[in-house]
Amino acid sequence: MFRFVAVVRSSSLLTLGALAVVSSLILKPLEAGAAVNDQSLIFVKDSLPQEPVLIPENLNKGDNQVLGSDTVRNFNTMGINPLLSPPAPAKISQGLAQITAPDPIPRDSRPPSLEPAPVPQPPQKLPPVDELLDPSTPSPDLPDEILEDIPKQIFIKRFNIIGSTVFSQEKLAEITEPFLDQPISFPTLFKIRSEITKLYDDEGYVNSGAYIPPQQLEDGIVRIEIIEGELEDIIVKGLSRLNSNYIKSRLAIATKKPLNVRRLLEALQILRLDPLIANISAELSAGVEPGESLLEVTVTEADTFSTQITLDNGRSPSVGSFRRRPQIREGNLLGLGDALEFNYTNTDGSDTFDVSYTLPINPRNGTLRLAYGTTSSEVIEPPFDDIDIDSESRFYEITLRQPVFQTPTEEVAIGIIGSRQESETSILDTPFPLSAGADDEGRTRINAIRLFQEWTKRSEQQVLAARSQLSIGISSGDTTLSRGGPDSNFFAWRGQGQWVRLLAPNTILLIRGDVQLADRSLVPLEQIGIGGLESVRGYRQDLILSDNGAFISAELRLPIIQNDSGTL
């Protein structure tokens, strides 16, 4: 795999008003200085005012230090100058080893709204039209036409066309005007009627048409009536678990009067792309009344239950890079097209569990999604595992998503998300703030409303996708509030874009970018992370955490081994 990466970062350096040694665990060397007084307080000077934080006494008592020469690095290399008078901090500083400060403690499970956008599925061909709808669509069954006392030649001054909601009178007049104010034959009159029917047929209104009702010619006026076709009923066959209303309701939108076969074909193609459906075909037949048709749909359901096990090295070494991820998903739990998904992620130092339930709420593919996730993790990377750094986090999300424009090749959707995130950190089982914005007990609480817009454009050779999201932090209840530091009051915008190009069978070029802009400093839970499998490969997960940041990357994915079972 070939990869070219450009990274842009704009953010004030994160600092930690906490234990200096612990700050070295999660930050790069601090640019600001700090002082340690005899009450074991650390003061970190930075662009953001920091509150002094008391070091737990059990971290620096006695000769057998918890933080020994194999655990910490010299404060001076971080710009932190310990005073010589307090004995315990002085002993710590004397035993500091040459240890490189690691990257930030990796963030735990994040809500879906803050994860990088998933890579779009590779381009795929739409099924041929004749596989979806029987081409032998019946012609409209129109009433008998009887004209009383029609001479061989008639002189027509005006055509009175009634019943058209599709075409304007001006459009219809383009057909009739050449025949006005001149004598025409009876067959010519029927030719005019046929031309109007052809106009409907050419625009996809296959069971609509014009006819000349029984009438007496008076004052040279001929009345032509339009019957605009409709569906008498939709019959769905072949379903076992999926509710037939799932199919009927989506086709009913596309088959409103007057019935247009082009809209019907689009609806069938969209259903064919639905992961719940393996195949679909339809046939139109004449109904009981003139202008009515019967739509018979045959559906083959897809297997909606799936399990998957993923093994990768996508996690940060701080909690164990080798990641094991079993997943169970049922895409049609109650027969409503509703999906339930369980994910468990395990590394040597972390356990993550998340569950989501997605319910279709209307036939235009609007969905309501509920999601919950929890993570428990500890730093296992030597030598920092000696001080038992633990974290717990949870998220809750409710998402309403609604496509506002949808075709087989393009979709525009908008949505709103209500999000809550909670986290706690500790050292040696003692609650302790290890990140900017946490309170004295190491707790962070964030409530946010997120407004998003999505656009996807597909063809047989490429997929373009873009996503924009506005996040507005809300201060309410027990949310994190901080004087001068990051808290639950914020405004951030994130934009993501992807281009997938199919160069050859199973050979894909992927170009993607991600940018975030914030109006102030953010808590780490809300910052953009750069590094790892989901952003910049070749770097550890969340190597850079930033309030404002951007990256762009290009990947060329080449097949190594191909067979009937899959591609490596």
C-alpha positions as CSV (number, residue, x, y, z in Angstrom):
1,M,0.0,0.0,0.0
2,F,1.3,3.4,-1.0
3,R,0.4,6.4,1.1
4,F,1.1,10.1,1.0
5,V,0.1,12.2,4.0
6,A,0.0,15.9,4.7
7,V,-0.9,17.1,8.2
8,V,-1.8,20.6,9.3
9,R,-2.2,21.4,13.0
10,S,-3.3,24.6,14.7
11,S,-3.8,24.5,18.4
12,S,-2.3,25.8,21.6
13,L,-0.2,23.1,23.3
14,L,-2.2,21.0,25.7
15,T,-1.1,21.3,29.2
16,L,-2.0,19.6,32.4
17,G,-2.5,21.3,35.7
18,A,-1.7,18.1,37.6
19,L,1.1,15.8,38.6
20,A,4.1,16.8,36.5
21,V,5.2,13.2,36.0
22,V,1.7,12.2,34.9
23,S,1.6,15.2,32.5
24,S,4.6,13.8,30.8
25,L,2.6,10.6,30.2
26,I,0.0,12.2,28.1
27,L,1.7,15.3,26.6
28,K,4.7,16.2,24.6
29,P,7.4,18.2,26.5
30,L,5.7,21.3,28.0
31,E,6.8,24.7,26.7
32,A,5.8,26.4,29.9
33,G,7.5,26.2,33.2
34,A,6.2,25.1,36.5
35,A,7.1,25.1,40.2
36,V,6.6,22.6,43.0
37,N,6.0,24.0,46.5
38,D,6.1,22.3,49.8
39,Q,2.4,21.5,49.7
40,S,3.1,19.3,46.7
41,L,1.3,21.6,44.2
42,I,2.2,21.8,40.6
43,F,1.6,25.1,38.7
44,V,1.8,24.9,34.9
45,K,2.1,28.2,33.1
46,D,0.4,28.3,29.8
47,S,-1.9,30.4,27.6
48,L,-4.8,29.0,29.6
49,P,-4.9,29.6,33.4
50,Q,-4.6,26.4,35.3
51,E,-5.8,25.5,38.7
52,P,-3.2,24.1,41.2
53,V,-3.8,20.4,41.7
54,L,-2.7,18.5,44.9
55,I,-0.5,15.4,44.3
56,P,-1.8,12.4,46.1
57,E,0.4,11.7,49.2
58,N,0.9,8.0,48.4
59,L,2.7,9.0,45.2
60,N,5.8,10.5,46.9
61,K,6.1,9.0,50.4
62,G,9.2,7.3,51.8
63,D,12.3,6.0,50.3
64,N,10.6,3.3,48.2
65,Q,9.0,5.7,45.7
66,V,6.2,4.5,43.5
67,L,7.7,6.8,40.9
68,G,11.2,5.6,40.7
69,S,14.1,5.8,38.2
70,D,12.3,3.4,35.9
71,T,9.1,5.4,35.8
72,V,9.6,9.1,35.3
73,R,11.8,11.5,33.4
74,N,13.6,14.6,34.4
75,F,11.3,17.5,35.1
76,N,13.9,19.9,33.6
77,T,13.5,18.3,30.2
78,M,9.8,19.3,30.4
79,G,10.5,22.9,31.5
80,I,9.4,22.0,35.1
81,N,11.7,23.1,37.9
82,P,11.3,21.3,41.2
83,L,12.2,23.2,44.4
84,L,14.9,21.6,46.5
85,S,13.3,22.2,49.9
86,P,10.5,19.6,49.9
87,P,12.2,16.2,50.5
88,A,9.7,13.9,48.6
89,P,9.6,15.8,45.3
90,A,13.3,16.3,45.5
91,K,13.9,12.6,45.8
92,I,11.7,12.0,42.9
93,S,13.6,14.4,40.8
94,Q,16.9,12.8,41.7
95,G,15.8,9.4,40.4
96,L,14.3,10.5,37.1
97,A,15.4,8.4,34.2
98,Q,16.0,9.3,30.5
99,I,12.5,8.3,29.4
100,T,10.8,9.8,26.4
101,A,7.5,11.3,27.1
102,P,4.9,9.1,25.4
103,D,1.9,10.3,23.4
104,P,-1.4,11.2,25.0
105,I,-3.4,8.6,26.8
106,P,-5.6,7.3,23.9
107,R,-9.2,8.4,24.1
108,D,-11.6,5.7,24.9
109,S,-14.7,4.7,23.0
110,R,-16.1,7.7,21.1
111,P,-19.7,8.2,19.9
112,P,-20.3,7.5,16.2
113,S,-20.7,11.3,15.6
114,L,-17.1,12.0,16.5
115,E,-15.5,9.1,14.6
116,P,-14.0,9.6,11.1
117,A,-16.6,9.0,8.4
118,P,-16.5,5.4,7.2
119,V,-15.0,4.7,3.8
120,P,-17.8,4.5,1.1
121,Q,-18.4,1.2,-0.5
122,P,-16.6,0.8,-3.8
123,P,-18.6,1.7,-6.9
124,Q,-21.1,-0.9,-8.1
125,K,-23.3,-1.2,-11.2
126,L,-27.0,-0.6,-10.9
127,P,-29.1,-3.5,-12.1
128,P,-30.4,-3.3,-15.7
129,V,-33.9,-1.8,-16.0
130,D,-35.3,-4.9,-17.7
131,E,-34.3,-6.9,-14.6
132,L,-36.4,-4.6,-12.4
133,L,-39.5,-4.0,-14.4
134,D,-41.0,-6.2,-17.1
135,P,-40.7,-4.2,-20.3
136,S,-44.0,-5.5,-21.6
137,T,-45.9,-2.8,-19.8
138,P,-49.5,-2.7,-21.0
139,S,-50.8,0.3,-22.9
140,P,-53.5,2.4,-21.2
141,D,-57.0,0.9,-21.5
142,L,-59.0,3.9,-22.6
143,P,-62.8,4.3,-23.0
144,D,-64.4,3.7,-26.4
145,E,-64.5,6.8,-28.6
146,I,-67.7,7.6,-30.4
147,L,-68.3,10.8,-32.4
148,E,-71.8,11.5,-33.5
149,D,-72.6,12.8,-37.0
150,I,-68.9,13.3,-37.9
151,P,-68.5,14.4,-41.6
152,K,-65.6,13.3,-43.7
153,Q,-64.0,16.7,-43.3
154,I,-64.4,18.9,-40.2
155,F,-63.4,22.4,-39.5
156,I,-61.9,22.8,-36.0
157,K,-61.5,26.2,-34.4
158,R,-60.4,25.0,-30.9
159,F,-59.4,21.9,-28.9
160,N,-60.7,21.7,-25.4
161,I,-58.2,19.4,-23.5
162,I,-59.4,18.4,-20.1
163,G,-57.8,16.5,-17.2
164,S,-54.1,17.1,-17.6
165,T,-52.1,17.9,-14.5
166,V,-48.7,17.0,-16.0
167,F,-48.5,19.3,-19.0
168,S,-49.7,22.9,-19.4
169,Q,-52.2,24.0,-22.0
170,E,-49.4,25.8,-23.8
171,K,-47.4,22.5,-24.0
172,L,-50.4,20.6,-25.4
173,A,-51.2,23.5,-27.8
174,E,-47.9,22.8,-29.5
175,I,-49.5,19.6,-30.8
176,T,-53.0,20.9,-31.6
177,E,-52.3,24.4,-33.1
178,P,-51.0,23.2,-36.5
179,F,-54.5,21.7,-37.1
180,L,-56.7,24.7,-36.2
181,D,-58.7,26.8,-38.6
182,Q,-58.5,24.3,-41.5
183,P,-60.5,21.2,-42.5
184,I,-59.1,17.9,-41.3
185,S,-60.2,14.3,-41.8
186,F,-61.5,12.0,-39.1
187,P,-58.3,9.9,-39.0
188,T,-56.3,13.1,-38.6
189,L,-58.4,13.9,-35.5
190,F,-57.4,10.5,-34.0
191,K,-53.8,11.2,-34.9
192,I,-53.9,14.3,-32.7
193,R,-55.2,12.3,-29.8
194,S,-52.5,9.7,-30.3
195,E,-49.8,12.4,-30.4
196,I,-51.0,13.6,-26.9
197,T,-50.9,10.0,-25.6
198,K,-47.4,9.6,-27.1
199,L,-46.3,12.8,-25.2
200,Y,-47.3,11.2,-21.9
201,D,-45.7,7.9,-22.9
202,D,-42.4,9.6,-23.8
203,E,-42.2,11.2,-20.4
204,G,-42.8,7.8,-18.6
205,Y,-46.5,8.0,-18.0
206,V,-47.1,4.6,-19.6
207,N,-50.7,4.1,-18.4
208,S,-51.9,7.6,-19.1
209,G,-53.4,8.8,-22.4
210,A,-55.9,10.9,-24.3
211,Y,-59.2,9.9,-25.8
212,I,-62.1,11.7,-27.5
213,P,-65.3,11.1,-25.5
214,P,-68.8,10.8,-27.2
215,Q,-69.8,14.4,-28.2
216,Q,-71.5,16.5,-30.8
217,L,-69.4,18.9,-32.6
218,E,-70.6,22.5,-32.0
219,D,-69.0,25.7,-33.2
220,G,-65.9,23.8,-34.3
221,I,-64.8,22.8,-30.8
222,V,-63.5,19.3,-30.1
223,R,-63.2,18.0,-26.5
224,I,-60.2,15.7,-25.7
225,E,-60.0,14.2,-22.2
226,I,-56.9,12.9,-20.5
227,I,-56.9,9.9,-18.2
228,E,-53.8,10.0,-16.0
229,G,-52.9,6.5,-14.8
230,E,-52.6,5.3,-11.3
231,L,-52.0,2.1,-9.4
232,E,-54.9,0.0,-8.3
233,D,-52.8,-2.0,-5.8
234,I,-49.3,-3.1,-5.0
235,I,-48.9,-6.9,-4.4
236,V,-45.6,-8.0,-2.7
237,K,-44.5,-11.6,-2.9
238,G,-41.5,-13.6,-1.6
239,L,-41.1,-12.0,1.8
240,S,-40.6,-14.1,4.9
241,R,-39.4,-11.8,7.8
242,L,-39.5,-8.3,6.3
243,N,-42.9,-6.6,6.7
244,S,-44.5,-6.1,3.3
245,N,-45.3,-2.4,4.3
246,Y,-41.6,-1.8,4.2
247,I,-41.7,-2.4,0.4
248,K,-45.2,-1.0,-0.3
249,S,-44.7,2.3,1.5
250,R,-41.5,3.0,-0.4
251,L,-43.1,2.2,-3.8
252,A,-46.3,4.1,-3.0
253,I,-44.3,7.3,-2.8
254,A,-42.9,6.7,-6.3
255,T,-46.2,5.6,-7.8
256,K,-48.5,8.5,-6.8
257,K,-51.0,9.6,-9.5
258,P,-50.1,10.0,-12.3
259,L,-48.0,6.9,-12.4
260,N,-44.6,7.5,-13.9
261,V,-42.6,4.4,-14.8
262,R,-39.3,6.4,-14.4
263,R,-40.0,7.2,-10.8
264,L,-41.1,3.6,-10.3
265,L,-37.8,2.3,-11.7
266,E,-35.8,4.7,-9.4
267,A,-37.7,3.4,-6.4
268,L,-37.0,-0.2,-7.5
269,Q,-33.3,0.6,-7.9
270,I,-33.1,2.2,-4.5
271,L,-34.7,-0.8,-3.0
272,R,-32.3,-3.1,-4.8
273,L,-29.4,-1.2,-3.2
274,D,-31.0,-1.7,0.3
275,P,-28.9,-4.2,2.3
276,L,-32.1,-6.0,3.4
277,I,-32.9,-7.0,-0.2
278,A,-31.0,-9.4,-2.3
279,N,-33.1,-9.0,-5.5
280,I,-36.3,-7.3,-6.6
281,S,-38.4,-7.4,-9.8
282,A,-41.8,-6.0,-10.7
283,E,-44.5,-6.3,-13.3
284,L,-47.2,-3.9,-14.3
285,S,-50.5,-5.3,-15.6
286,A,-53.8,-3.7,-16.5
287,G,-56.3,-3.0,-13.7
288,V,-60.0,-3.2,-13.6
289,E,-60.8,0.4,-14.5
290,P,-59.4,2.4,-17.5
291,G,-56.1,4.0,-16.6
292,E,-55.5,1.8,-13.6
293,S,-52.6,-0.8,-13.3
294,L,-51.7,-3.5,-10.9
295,L,-48.0,-3.7,-9.7
296,E,-46.8,-7.1,-8.7
297,V,-43.4,-7.1,-6.9
298,T,-41.3,-10.2,-6.2
299,V,-38.6,-9.8,-3.5
300,T,-35.7,-12.0,-2.4
301,E,-34.6,-11.1,1.1
302,A,-31.0,-10.8,2.0
303,D,-29.4,-12.6,5.0
304,T,-29.6,-9.9,7.6
305,F,-27.7,-11.6,10.4
306,S,-23.9,-11.3,10.3
307,T,-21.0,-11.8,12.5
308,Q,-17.5,-10.5,12.0
309,I,-14.2,-10.7,13.8
310,T,-11.5,-8.1,13.1
311,L,-7.9,-8.3,14.2
312,D,-5.6,-5.3,13.7
313,N,-3.0,-3.2,15.4
314,G,-5.0,0.0,15.3
315,R,-5.0,0.9,19.0
316,S,-2.4,2.9,20.8
317,P,0.5,1.0,22.5
318,S,-0.4,2.8,25.7
319,V,-3.3,0.3,26.2
320,G,-2.1,-2.4,23.8
321,S,-2.0,-1.9,20.1
322,F,-3.3,-5.4,19.1
323,R,-7.0,-5.1,18.9
324,R,-9.6,-7.8,18.8
325,R,-13.1,-6.8,17.6
326,P,-16.0,-9.3,17.4
327,Q,-19.2,-7.9,16.0
328,I,-22.8,-9.2,15.9
329,R,-25.5,-7.5,13.8
330,E,-29.1,-8.2,12.9
331,G,-30.4,-5.9,10.2
332,N,-34.0,-6.8,10.5
333,L,-34.7,-7.5,14.1
334,L,-38.5,-7.1,14.3
335,G,-39.3,-7.3,10.6
336,L,-39.4,-3.5,10.4
337,G,-36.0,-3.1,8.8
338,D,-34.7,-2.2,12.2
339,A,-31.1,-3.0,13.0
340,L,-29.4,-4.1,16.3
341,E,-25.7,-4.2,16.5
342,F,-23.3,-5.3,19.3
343,N,-19.5,-4.5,19.2
344,Y,-16.9,-5.6,21.6
345,T,-13.3,-4.4,21.4
346,N,-10.5,-5.8,23.5
347,T,-6.8,-5.0,23.9
348,D,-4.4,-6.0,26.6
349,G,-5.3,-2.8,28.5
350,S,-8.8,-1.9,27.4
351,D,-12.3,-3.3,27.0
352,T,-14.9,-1.5,25.0
353,F,-18.6,-2.5,24.5
354,D,-21.1,-0.5,22.4
355,V,-24.6,-1.2,21.2
356,S,-26.8,0.6,18.7
357,Y,-30.4,0.2,17.5
358,T,-31.6,1.9,14.3
359,L,-35.3,2.1,13.5
360,P,-36.8,3.3,10.1
361,I,-39.3,6.0,10.9
362,N,-40.8,6.8,7.4
363,P,-40.8,5.4,3.9
364,R,-38.3,8.1,2.8
365,N,-35.6,6.2,4.6
366,G,-35.5,8.5,7.7
367,T,-34.1,6.7,10.7
368,L,-33.9,7.1,14.5
369,R,-30.7,5.7,16.0
370,L,-29.9,5.0,19.7
371,A,-26.3,4.3,20.7
372,Y,-24.5,3.5,23.9
373,G,-20.9,2.6,24.6
374,T,-18.6,2.1,27.5
375,T,-14.9,1.7,27.8
376,S,-12.6,0.7,30.7
377,S,-8.9,1.1,30.1
378,E,-5.5,1.2,31.8
379,V,-2.1,2.2,30.7
380,I,0.1,-0.9,30.3
381,E,3.0,0.6,28.4
382,P,6.2,0.3,30.5
383,P,7.4,2.0,32.5
384,F,4.2,3.9,33.1
385,D,2.2,0.8,34.1
386,D,3.7,1.1,37.6
387,I,1.5,4.0,38.5
388,D,-1.8,2.3,37.5
389,I,-3.4,5.0,35.3
390,D,-7.0,4.0,34.7
391,S,-9.9,5.6,32.9
392,E,-13.6,4.9,32.4
393,S,-15.8,6.5,29.8
394,R,-19.3,6.3,28.4
395,F,-21.3,7.9,25.7
396,Y,-25.0,8.1,24.9
397,E,-26.4,9.3,21.6
398,I,-29.7,9.7,19.8
399,T,-29.6,10.5,16.1
400,L,-32.4,11.5,13.7
401,R,-31.3,11.3,10.1
402,Q,-33.5,12.2,7.1
403,P,-32.6,12.1,3.4
404,V,-34.1,15.1,1.7
405,F,-33.0,14.1,-1.9
406,Q,-32.4,10.5,-2.9
407,T,-31.8,8.8,-6.3
408,P,-30.0,5.6,-7.1
409,T,-26.8,7.6,-7.7
410,E,-27.1,10.6,-5.3
411,E,-28.3,11.3,-1.8
412,V,-28.5,14.5,0.4
413,A,-29.4,14.0,4.0
414,I,-29.6,16.1,7.1
415,G,-29.8,15.2,10.8
416,I,-29.6,16.1,14.4
417,I,-27.8,14.3,17.2
418,G,-28.1,14.6,21.0
419,S,-24.9,13.5,22.6
420,R,-23.6,13.0,26.1
421,Q,-20.1,11.9,27.1
422,E,-18.7,11.0,30.5
423,S,-15.2,10.1,31.6
424,E,-13.3,9.5,34.8
425,T,-9.6,9.0,35.4
426,S,-7.5,7.8,38.3
427,I,-4.0,7.1,39.5
428,L,-3.5,4.2,42.0
429,D,-7.3,4.0,42.3
430,T,-7.3,7.6,43.4
431,P,-9.6,9.9,41.3
432,F,-7.3,12.4,39.6
433,P,-7.6,14.9,36.7
434,L,-5.4,13.8,33.8
435,S,-6.8,15.9,31.0
436,A,-7.7,19.5,30.4
437,G,-11.2,20.4,31.6
438,A,-11.5,17.6,34.1
439,D,-12.7,18.5,37.6
440,D,-10.7,17.7,40.8
441,E,-12.1,14.1,40.8
442,G,-11.0,13.5,37.2
443,R,-14.5,13.7,35.8
444,T,-15.5,15.2,32.5
445,R,-19.1,15.6,31.4
446,I,-20.1,16.9,28.0
447,N,-23.5,17.5,26.5
448,A,-23.8,18.6,22.9
449,I,-26.2,19.1,20.1
450,R,-24.8,18.2,16.6
451,L,-26.3,19.2,13.3
452,F,-25.0,17.4,10.3
453,Q,-25.4,17.3,6.5
454,E,-24.3,14.5,4.2
455,W,-23.9,14.2,0.5
456,T,-23.0,11.2,-1.6
457,K,-22.6,10.9,-5.3
458,R,-22.1,7.5,-7.0
459,S,-21.3,6.2,-10.5
460,E,-20.0,2.9,-11.8
461,Q,-16.4,4.2,-11.5
462,Q,-16.3,6.4,-8.4
463,V,-17.9,7.6,-5.2
464,L,-17.8,11.1,-3.8
465,A,-18.9,11.7,-0.2
466,A,-18.9,14.8,2.0
467,R,-20.0,15.4,5.6
468,S,-20.4,18.6,7.6
469,Q,-21.1,18.7,11.3
470,L,-21.7,21.6,13.7
471,S,-21.3,20.7,17.4
472,I,-22.7,23.0,20.0
473,G,-21.8,22.3,23.6
474,I,-24.5,22.8,26.2
475,S,-24.0,23.7,29.9
476,S,-26.7,21.9,31.9
477,G,-26.9,19.8,35.0
478,D,-23.6,18.2,35.9
479,T,-21.7,19.2,32.7
480,T,-18.1,20.2,33.0
481,L,-17.6,23.9,33.7
482,S,-14.2,25.5,34.0
483,R,-12.9,29.0,34.7
484,G,-10.6,29.8,31.8
485,G,-10.2,26.1,30.7
486,P,-12.1,23.9,28.2
487,D,-15.5,22.8,29.3
488,S,-18.9,22.0,27.9
489,N,-19.4,25.4,26.4
490,F,-18.0,25.3,22.9
491,F,-18.8,25.5,19.2
492,A,-16.9,23.4,16.6
493,W,-17.3,22.6,13.0
494,R,-16.0,19.5,11.3
495,G,-15.8,18.7,7.6
496,Q,-14.9,15.4,6.0
497,G,-14.6,14.4,2.4
498,Q,-13.7,11.2,0.5
499,W,-13.2,10.2,-3.1
500,V,-13.1,6.5,-4.0
501,R,-12.0,5.7,-7.6
502,L,-12.1,2.2,-9.1
503,L,-9.0,1.9,-11.2
504,A,-9.3,-1.8,-12.0
505,P,-11.2,-4.7,-10.5
506,N,-10.5,-4.6,-6.7
507,T,-7.9,-1.8,-7.2
508,I,-9.0,1.4,-5.5
509,L,-7.6,4.9,-5.1
510,L,-8.9,6.5,-1.9
511,I,-8.3,10.2,-1.2
512,R,-9.8,11.6,2.0
513,G,-9.5,14.7,4.2
514,D,-10.7,15.9,7.6
515,V,-10.8,19.3,9.1
516,Q,-12.0,20.7,12.4
517,L,-12.3,24.3,13.5
518,A,-13.3,25.4,17.1
519,D,-14.0,28.7,18.7
520,R,-12.1,27.9,21.8
521,S,-10.1,25.2,23.6
522,L,-11.8,21.8,23.7
523,V,-11.7,19.0,26.2
524,P,-9.9,16.0,24.7
525,L,-13.2,14.1,24.1
526,E,-14.1,16.7,21.5
527,Q,-10.7,17.3,19.9
528,I,-9.8,16.0,16.5
529,G,-7.4,13.1,16.6
530,I,-4.8,12.6,13.9
531,G,-2.9,9.3,13.6
532,G,-4.0,5.7,13.3
533,L,-5.9,3.4,10.9
534,E,-8.9,5.8,10.6
535,S,-6.9,8.8,9.7
536,V,-3.1,8.8,9.1
537,R,-1.8,5.2,8.8
538,G,1.8,4.5,10.0
539,Y,1.3,6.6,13.2
540,R,-0.1,5.5,16.5
541,Q,-3.7,6.2,17.3
542,D,-4.4,9.9,18.2
543,L,-0.8,10.9,17.9
544,I,-2.0,14.5,17.7
545,L,-5.0,15.8,19.6
546,S,-6.0,19.3,18.6
547,D,-8.7,21.8,18.9
548,N,-8.2,22.8,15.3
549,G,-6.6,20.5,12.7
550,A,-6.7,19.1,9.2
551,F,-5.3,16.2,7.3
552,I,-5.4,14.9,3.8
553,S,-4.3,11.4,2.7
554,A,-4.2,9.3,-0.4
555,E,-4.2,5.5,-0.5
556,L,-3.8,3.0,-3.3
557,R,-5.3,-0.4,-2.4
558,L,-4.0,-3.2,-4.5
559,P,-5.2,-6.9,-4.4
560,I,-2.5,-9.4,-3.4
561,I,-4.5,-12.6,-3.4
562,Q,-7.9,-13.0,-5.1
563,N,-10.2,-16.0,-5.2
564,D,-13.9,-16.8,-5.0
565,S,-13.8,-16.4,-1.2
566,G,-12.5,-12.9,-1.2
567,T,-9.6,-10.6,-1.8
568,L,-6.5,-9.9,0.3
